[in-house]
Amino acid sequence: MRSLSPFKFLSRNKSRSLILVIMMAFTMVPLIAGMYSDCIYSDFSITNQRGTPCIRITPSGNSSENYDVFNEFCSHVDDYKVDGATTVLYGGDEAGDYKCILGQDCGESYFMCSSTEDFHKLRAVLPEIPDDLELGDHEIAVSKYLANAWNVKEGDIFTDPDDMTTFNDDMKIKAVIDCEGYHCFGVMEDTSQSVVMILRDTPAKPIKIGLFGVSSDTDEVSEALEDTAKKIKNEYPKLHVMTNETDQQEVIDQVGMLRYVLVLVTILVTIVLIVTVNAVFTAVYDRRKFEFSLYKGIGIRSSELFAKILGEVLIMDGIGIVLGILITSGVVYVLNQVLFESGKKFWFVPSIAVIMAIICNVAVIIPVVLMNWRRVKKYDVTEF
């Protein structure tokens, strides 16, 4: 192995290299911190982020004026149908809470069909609902994570003792659906019918859960529904017009402050690592003063010495990054097994967490390389 090879130091100083690698692994802390701080948005994305299947319109308040506007819109709802979305459903709007990993109550709005026939129309469009699922009056089907969050199972009569929902009557848990997210579908024949839904005619494409987020394919129908929703909002400002896109923006607005907290945490972790990692590297390179002085004495160029320092740091950093990712993956896996019983999960690594981890790592590496390179340039073989 060449004396200037960066691997030479690692092979001869395994214990010191291991310590430095472990310290560099801590630059991946923003990954799990980002998953923790972004869990509210992640929960919402898993449940709602897909090509827009419908527009949901409700009165924006309980005043009689708002309901008059809502009734007026209902009389003209056929004017807002678009190609590929011509089904109109009337139903109720029930809210349900569940606790996220942060311990906060997160709410979802659940559309209650007013008849079994209407549920069949909804079932034909939403990929989360099994094709053979049948619901009768005052029956609901919930996803497995929501079932765990509400502590219910198939066949239970949900009485909602903890006031987690706005159901006024007991509901039977007809089925627990094996799907991701926090879904609830139901039939209430005596619902207030305070929601009108313009539903697409063909099935929406299912979401795709990847390592770094949720994606779904949109189409012309989804885009047309989003445009129509904006039109309705402009023409009927007293109505609350909801689509997946508008719901997503509302959640982003509500949890935006948590992302500033992640940035603050990243800054603090970075400052601590810059100080500690640089101190350890400095101690290591001070012990190698004679080695670098000898290199300079035999005519090794400064650029070659810089390449050696940079190579050593980058190799240890690369191993540290891999180690940090493996540790994070292991911690997340174990936590997900424990959290499942309470209906919680780390779904994916949000992009902001990846960005913060990269910034943290680069901010630590640059001063380590430059400061130790500056120190090495001052070494002189005549001092020994």
C-alpha positions as CSV (number, residue, x, y, z in Angstrom):
1,M,0.0,0.0,0.0
2,R,1.5,3.4,-1.0
3,S,2.6,5.6,2.0
4,L,0.3,8.4,0.8
5,S,-2.7,6.3,0.4
6,P,-5.5,7.4,2.7
7,F,-6.2,3.8,3.5
8,K,-2.8,3.4,5.2
9,F,-3.7,5.5,8.2
10,L,-7.0,3.7,8.6
11,S,-5.3,0.3,8.5
12,R,-2.7,1.2,11.0
13,N,-5.0,3.1,13.4
14,K,-8.1,1.1,13.5
15,S,-9.3,2.1,17.0
16,R,-8.8,5.9,16.3
17,S,-10.5,5.5,12.9
18,L,-13.4,3.7,14.5
19,I,-13.9,6.5,17.0
20,L,-13.9,9.1,14.2
21,V,-16.3,7.1,12.1
22,I,-18.7,6.8,15.0
23,M,-18.5,10.5,15.6
24,M,-19.2,11.2,11.9
25,A,-22.2,8.9,12.1
26,F,-23.9,11.4,14.4
27,T,-24.2,13.8,11.4
28,M,-27.1,11.6,10.4
29,V,-29.1,12.6,13.5
30,P,-31.3,15.0,11.4
31,L,-32.7,12.0,9.6
32,I,-34.6,10.6,12.6
33,A,-35.1,14.1,14.0
34,G,-36.8,15.1,10.7
35,M,-39.0,11.9,10.7
36,Y,-40.1,12.8,14.2
37,S,-40.8,16.5,13.6
38,D,-42.5,15.8,10.2
39,C,-44.7,12.9,11.4
40,I,-48.0,14.9,11.3
41,Y,-47.4,15.7,7.6
42,S,-46.3,12.1,6.9
43,D,-49.4,10.7,8.5
44,F,-51.6,13.0,6.3
45,S,-49.6,12.2,3.1
46,I,-50.1,8.5,3.6
47,T,-53.8,9.0,4.0
48,N,-54.6,11.6,1.4
49,Q,-51.9,12.1,-1.2
50,R,-53.1,10.7,-4.4
51,G,-54.6,11.9,-7.7
52,T,-57.7,13.9,-6.6
53,P,-60.6,11.5,-6.5
54,C,-63.3,14.1,-5.6
55,I,-64.3,17.6,-4.6
56,R,-66.0,17.9,-1.2
57,I,-68.1,21.0,-0.5
58,T,-69.6,22.0,2.8
59,P,-70.9,25.2,4.5
60,S,-68.0,27.1,6.0
61,G,-70.0,27.7,9.1
62,N,-73.2,26.9,11.0
63,S,-75.0,30.1,10.2
64,S,-78.3,29.9,8.3
65,E,-76.8,32.2,5.6
66,N,-74.0,29.7,4.9
67,Y,-76.5,26.8,4.7
68,D,-78.7,28.9,2.3
69,V,-75.6,29.3,0.1
70,F,-74.9,25.6,0.3
71,N,-78.4,24.7,-0.7
72,E,-78.2,27.1,-3.6
73,F,-75.0,25.5,-4.8
74,C,-76.6,22.0,-4.5
75,S,-79.3,23.1,-6.9
76,H,-76.6,24.0,-9.4
77,V,-74.1,21.2,-8.7
78,D,-74.6,19.6,-12.1
79,D,-73.1,22.6,-13.7
80,Y,-69.7,21.8,-12.1
81,K,-69.4,18.2,-13.3
82,V,-66.3,17.7,-15.5
83,D,-65.5,15.0,-18.0
84,G,-64.6,11.9,-16.0
85,A,-66.2,13.1,-12.8
86,T,-70.0,13.1,-13.1
87,T,-71.1,11.3,-10.0
88,V,-72.6,13.4,-7.2
89,L,-73.0,12.1,-3.7
90,Y,-74.6,13.6,-0.6
91,G,-73.6,12.6,2.8
92,G,-72.3,13.7,6.2
93,D,-69.0,14.8,7.5
94,E,-67.6,13.2,10.7
95,A,-64.3,14.0,12.3
96,G,-62.0,11.6,14.0
97,D,-58.8,12.1,16.0
98,Y,-55.8,9.9,16.5
99,K,-52.5,10.6,18.3
100,C,-49.4,11.0,16.2
101,I,-45.8,10.1,17.3
102,L,-45.5,13.6,18.7
103,G,-48.3,12.9,21.0
104,Q,-50.6,15.5,19.4
105,D,-54.2,14.9,18.4
106,C,-54.4,14.8,14.6
107,G,-57.8,15.0,12.9
108,E,-59.2,13.6,9.7
109,S,-62.5,14.3,8.1
110,Y,-64.5,11.2,7.1
111,F,-67.3,11.2,4.5
112,M,-70.3,9.2,5.6
113,C,-72.4,7.9,2.7
114,S,-76.2,8.3,3.1
115,S,-76.9,4.9,1.6
116,T,-75.3,1.5,0.7
117,E,-75.8,2.4,-3.0
118,D,-73.7,5.6,-2.6
119,F,-71.0,3.6,-0.7
120,H,-70.8,1.3,-3.7
121,K,-70.1,4.3,-5.9
122,L,-67.4,5.5,-3.5
123,R,-65.9,1.9,-3.3
124,A,-65.6,1.7,-7.1
125,V,-63.3,4.8,-7.1
126,L,-61.1,4.5,-3.9
127,P,-58.4,1.8,-4.1
128,E,-58.2,1.5,-0.3
129,I,-61.7,0.0,-0.1
130,P,-61.8,-3.8,-0.9
131,D,-64.1,-4.6,-3.8
132,D,-66.1,-7.1,-1.7
133,L,-66.7,-4.8,1.3
134,E,-70.3,-4.3,2.1
135,L,-71.5,-1.7,4.6
136,G,-75.0,-1.3,6.1
137,D,-76.5,1.5,8.1
138,H,-74.4,2.7,11.0
139,E,-71.5,0.5,10.0
140,I,-67.9,1.7,9.3
141,A,-64.7,0.2,8.0
142,V,-61.4,1.5,9.3
143,S,-57.8,1.0,8.3
144,K,-55.6,-1.1,10.6
145,Y,-53.6,1.9,11.9
146,L,-56.8,3.8,12.8
147,A,-58.2,0.7,14.4
148,N,-55.2,0.4,16.6
149,A,-55.3,4.2,17.4
150,W,-59.0,3.8,18.4
151,N,-58.3,0.5,20.1
152,V,-61.1,-1.3,18.2
153,K,-61.3,-4.6,16.2
154,E,-63.6,-6.0,13.7
155,G,-67.1,-6.7,15.1
156,D,-66.8,-4.1,17.9
157,I,-69.5,-1.6,18.6
158,F,-67.6,1.7,18.6
159,T,-69.1,3.8,21.4
160,D,-66.2,6.4,21.4
161,P,-65.7,6.6,25.2
162,D,-62.8,9.0,24.7
163,D,-64.6,11.4,22.4
164,M,-62.2,10.9,19.6
165,T,-64.9,11.4,16.9
166,T,-68.0,13.3,16.2
167,F,-70.2,10.2,15.9
168,N,-73.4,10.8,17.8
169,D,-74.5,7.2,17.6
170,D,-72.8,3.9,18.2
171,M,-71.2,2.5,15.1
172,K,-70.3,-1.1,14.3
173,I,-66.8,-1.9,13.1
174,K,-67.8,-4.0,10.1
175,A,-64.2,-4.4,8.8
176,V,-60.6,-3.5,9.5
177,I,-58.9,-2.8,6.2
178,D,-55.3,-3.9,5.5
179,C,-54.1,-0.6,4.1
180,E,-51.8,2.2,5.2
181,G,-52.9,5.5,6.6
182,Y,-55.9,6.5,8.7
183,H,-59.0,5.8,6.7
184,C,-62.6,5.5,7.8
185,F,-65.6,4.7,5.5
186,G,-69.1,4.4,6.6
187,V,-72.9,4.5,5.9
188,M,-75.3,6.6,8.0
189,E,-78.8,6.8,6.5
190,D,-79.8,9.5,8.9
191,T,-76.8,11.7,8.2
192,S,-77.3,15.4,8.0
193,Q,-76.2,15.5,4.4
194,S,-74.1,18.6,4.9
195,V,-71.5,17.5,2.3
196,V,-71.9,17.2,-1.4
197,M,-69.2,15.3,-3.3
198,I,-68.3,15.5,-7.0
199,L,-66.7,12.1,-7.5
200,R,-64.7,10.9,-10.4
201,D,-66.1,8.0,-12.5
202,T,-62.9,5.9,-12.7
203,P,-60.7,4.6,-9.9
204,A,-58.1,6.9,-8.6
205,K,-54.6,5.5,-8.8
206,P,-53.2,4.1,-5.5
207,I,-50.3,5.9,-3.8
208,K,-46.8,4.6,-3.9
209,I,-44.9,4.7,-0.6
210,G,-41.2,5.1,-1.1
211,L,-38.2,5.6,1.1
212,F,-38.4,9.4,0.8
213,G,-42.1,10.0,0.6
214,V,-45.4,9.3,-1.1
215,S,-46.1,9.7,-4.8
216,S,-49.1,9.1,-7.0
217,D,-49.8,9.5,-10.7
218,T,-52.2,12.4,-11.5
219,D,-54.3,12.6,-14.6
220,E,-56.5,15.0,-16.5
221,V,-59.5,14.2,-14.3
222,S,-57.6,15.1,-11.2
223,E,-56.4,18.3,-12.7
224,A,-59.9,19.2,-13.9
225,L,-61.3,18.6,-10.4
226,E,-58.6,20.8,-8.9
227,D,-59.5,23.6,-11.4
228,T,-63.2,23.2,-10.7
229,A,-62.6,23.4,-7.0
230,K,-60.9,26.8,-7.4
231,K,-63.8,28.0,-9.6
232,I,-66.4,27.0,-6.9
233,K,-64.4,28.7,-4.2
234,N,-64.3,31.9,-6.2
235,E,-68.0,31.8,-7.0
236,Y,-69.1,30.6,-3.5
237,P,-66.7,32.2,-0.9
238,K,-69.0,31.1,1.9
239,L,-68.5,27.4,1.1
240,H,-65.6,25.2,2.3
241,V,-64.2,23.5,-0.8
242,M,-61.8,20.7,-0.2
243,T,-59.6,18.6,-2.4
244,N,-56.4,16.6,-1.6
245,E,-54.4,19.6,-2.8
246,T,-56.1,22.1,-0.6
247,D,-56.1,19.8,2.4
248,Q,-52.4,19.2,1.9
249,Q,-51.7,23.0,1.9
250,E,-53.7,23.4,5.1
251,V,-51.5,20.8,6.8
252,I,-48.3,22.4,5.6
253,D,-49.4,25.7,7.0
254,Q,-50.2,24.2,10.3
255,V,-47.0,22.2,10.8
256,G,-44.6,24.6,9.2
257,M,-43.2,25.7,12.6
258,L,-42.1,22.2,13.3
259,R,-39.7,22.4,10.3
260,Y,-38.1,25.5,11.8
261,V,-37.6,23.4,15.0
262,L,-35.8,20.8,12.8
263,V,-33.5,23.5,11.4
264,L,-32.7,24.7,14.9
265,V,-31.9,21.2,16.1
266,T,-29.7,20.6,13.0
267,I,-27.8,23.9,13.8
268,L,-27.2,22.8,17.4
269,V,-26.1,19.3,16.4
270,T,-23.8,20.7,13.7
271,I,-22.1,23.2,16.1
272,V,-21.5,20.5,18.7
273,L,-20.1,18.1,16.1
274,I,-17.9,20.8,14.5
275,V,-16.3,21.4,17.9
276,T,-15.9,17.8,19.0
277,V,-15.0,16.2,15.7
278,N,-12.5,18.9,14.9
279,A,-10.9,18.5,18.4
280,V,-10.5,14.8,17.9
281,F,-9.1,15.1,14.4
282,T,-6.7,17.8,15.7
283,A,-5.4,15.5,18.4
284,V,-4.9,12.7,15.8
285,Y,-3.0,15.0,13.4
286,D,-0.8,16.5,16.1
287,R,0.4,13.0,16.9
288,R,1.3,12.7,13.2
289,K,3.4,15.9,13.1
290,F,6.6,14.0,12.5
291,E,5.0,12.0,9.7
292,F,3.8,15.0,7.7
293,S,7.0,16.9,8.4
294,L,9.0,14.0,6.9
295,Y,6.7,14.0,3.8
296,K,7.5,17.6,3.3
297,G,11.2,17.0,3.9
298,I,11.5,14.4,1.2
299,G,9.7,16.6,-1.4
300,I,6.1,15.5,-1.3
301,R,4.0,18.3,-2.8
302,S,1.5,20.2,-0.8
303,S,-1.3,19.1,-3.2
304,E,-0.5,15.5,-2.5
305,L,-0.6,16.0,1.2
306,F,-3.9,17.8,0.9
307,A,-5.3,14.9,-1.2
308,K,-4.1,12.5,1.6
309,I,-5.9,14.5,4.3
310,L,-9.0,14.9,2.2
311,G,-9.0,11.2,1.3
312,E,-8.7,10.1,4.9
313,V,-11.5,12.4,6.1
314,L,-13.8,11.5,3.3
315,I,-13.3,7.8,3.7
316,M,-14.1,7.9,7.4
317,D,-17.0,10.3,6.7
318,G,-18.4,7.9,4.1
319,I,-18.2,4.9,6.4
320,G,-19.7,7.1,9.2
321,I,-22.6,8.1,6.9
322,V,-23.3,4.4,6.1
323,L,-23.1,3.5,9.8
324,G,-25.4,6.4,10.7
325,I,-28.0,5.4,8.1
326,L,-27.8,1.7,9.3
327,I,-28.3,2.8,12.9
328,T,-31.2,5.1,12.0
329,S,-32.8,2.3,10.0
330,G,-32.5,-0.1,12.9
331,V,-33.9,2.3,15.4
332,V,-36.8,3.2,13.1
333,Y,-37.6,-0.5,12.5
334,V,-37.7,-1.3,16.2
335,L,-39.8,1.7,17.0
336,N,-42.3,0.9,14.2
337,Q,-42.7,-2.6,15.7
338,V,-43.4,-1.1,19.1
339,L,-45.6,1.8,17.9
340,F,-47.9,-0.3,15.6
341,E,-50.1,-1.4,18.5
342,S,-51.0,2.2,19.2
343,G,-51.5,3.0,15.5
344,K,-48.3,5.0,15.0
345,K,-45.5,4.7,12.4
346,F,-42.5,6.4,10.9
347,W,-43.6,6.2,7.3
348,F,-40.7,7.6,5.4
349,V,-37.7,9.9,5.5
350,P,-39.0,13.4,4.5
351,S,-36.9,15.3,2.0
352,I,-36.2,18.1,4.5
353,A,-34.6,15.6,6.8
354,V,-32.3,14.4,4.0
355,I,-31.4,18.0,3.2
356,M,-30.6,18.8,6.9
357,A,-28.5,15.7,7.2
358,I,-26.4,16.6,4.2
359,I,-26.0,20.2,5.4
360,C,-24.9,18.9,8.8
361,N,-22.4,16.5,7.3
362,V,-20.9,19.0,4.9
363,A,-20.7,21.8,7.6
364,V,-18.7,19.4,9.8
365,I,-16.4,18.1,7.1
366,I,-15.3,21.4,5.6
367,P,-13.7,22.9,8.7
368,V,-12.1,19.6,9.7
369,V,-10.3,19.4,6.3
370,L,-9.4,23.1,6.1
371,M,-8.2,23.5,9.7
372,N,-6.1,20.4,9.7
373,W,-4.7,21.2,6.3
374,R,-3.7,24.6,7.6
375,R,-2.0,22.9,10.6
376,V,-0.1,20.4,8.4
377,K,1.3,23.2,6.2
378,K,3.0,24.7,9.3
379,Y,4.9,21.5,10.1
380,D,8.6,21.6,9.3
381,V,11.1,18.7,9.5
382,T,13.8,21.0,10.8
383,E,11.9,21.1,14.1
384,F,12.8,17.5,14.9
